[in-house]
Amino acid sequence: MTISLNVNGISQTVEITDGNTPLLWVIRDLLDLKGTKFGCGKAACGACTLHIDGEAVRSCSYPVKLAKGKTITTIEGLGNEENPHPVQQAWMEEIVPQCGYCQPGFMMATAALLDKIPEPTDADIDRNIINVCRCGTYYRMRKAIHKAAELSKSIETVKSENDA
């Protein structure tokens, strides 16, 4: 079966034998984008979180056939070293990760949250960021989420001033 995907703004075509193959394995094994991680395989931990049409999705349980015609963003497409996304910048400034394995999923979940709730409260974070971190960096992540909201707001202010 041939499936066309739009991943990080690039049209990709993949050959798979089963449309129920989790999107995670297509992203990691066929497209060689290793930032999206395998954690539990049950959509519980969030290590595999990426965006599909702007929504945070646990890719370990998302059949690739459902991704056809949708826009997929992985951590590699969120930002880059020269121009990091505000969430990535905040993660660096707050020195969030310890082992770092789960962090791409947290950053993707956070970016989706900030698209919906630009200035989240702690309660908003608790309700929406439900990924699991075995190192327990939740305190630093909360600080980074608030920092990312500030950075995003600053970017929007600059854009508005430049457009005026």
Buried (B, 14 or more C-beta within 10 A) or exposed (E): EEBEBBBBEEEBEBEBEEEEBBBBBBBBEBBEBEBBBBBBBEBBBBBBBBBBEEEBBBBBBBBBBBBBEBBBBBBBBBBEEEEBBBBBBBBEEBEBBBEEBBBBBBBBBBBBBBEEBEEBEEEBBEEBBEBBBEBEBBEBBBBBBBBBBEBBBEEEEEEEEEEE
